[in-house]
Amino acid sequence: MRKSFKLDEIDCAVCAGKLEDAIKKLDGVTDAKVNFLTQKLTLEADDTSFDQVLDAVVKLTADIEPDCEILR
């Protein structure tokens, strides 16, 4: 399953790159793209575990970029 989410307040392109790299390393993530210009996260993961993967991505985002929020 692939879904896109709006990011609120990602600070810079370097931060977006760090976040993308970290998300791609999470178990269950097939692919992830963080676009700083559009403030968008595209997340791809298995249908059966998508919600658990998304919860892990939200927690990771809060750890790496405390000001950034994934709008569901």
C-alpha positions in Angstrom: 0.0 0.0 0.0 1.2 3.5 -0.8 -0.2 6.6 0.9 0.9 10.3 1.0 0.7 12.5 4.0 1.2 16.2 4.5 4.1 17.2 6.7 3.7 20.2 8.9 6.8 22.3 9.6 9.7 20.3 8.2 12.5 22.8 8.5 14.9 22.2 5.7 15.9 19.9 2.8 18.7 18.3 4.9 16.2 17.5 7.6 13.9 16.0 5.1 16.7 13.8 3.8 17.7 12.6 7.3 14.0 11.8 8.0 13.6 9.9 4.7 16.8 7.8 5.3 15.6 6.9 8.8 12.1 6.0 7.7 13.5 3.7 5.0 15.4 1.7 7.6 12.3 0.9 9.7 11.0 -2.7 9.5 8.1 -3.0 7.2 8.8 0.0 5.1 9.1 -0.9 1.4 9.9 2.7 0.3 9.6 6.3 1.6 10.0 9.7 0.0 10.1 13.0 1.9 9.8 16.0 -0.3 10.8 19.3 1.4 9.3 21.6 -1.3 5.9 20.0 -1.2 6.0 19.2 2.5 4.9 15.6 1.7 5.7 12.1 2.8 5.0 9.2 0.5 5.1 5.9 2.5 4.9 2.4 1.0 4.5 -0.6 3.2 2.7 -3.9 3.3 -1.1 -3.6 3.5 -1.4 -5.9 6.6 1.0 -4.0 8.7 0.6 -0.4 7.3 -1.0 1.0 10.5 1.8 -0.3 12.7 4.4 1.0 10.3 2.7 4.4 10.2 2.7 4.5 14.0 6.5 3.8 14.0 7.0 6.5 11.4 5.1 9.1 13.4 7.2 8.2 16.5 10.5 8.4 14.6 9.5 11.7 13.0 8.8 13.1 16.5 12.3 11.9 17.7 14.2 13.3 14.7 12.2 16.5 14.0 10.2 17.4 17.1 8.6 20.4 15.3 7.4 18.3 12.4 4.0 16.6 12.4 2.5 14.1 10.0 -1.0 15.1 9.2 -3.2 12.1 8.7 
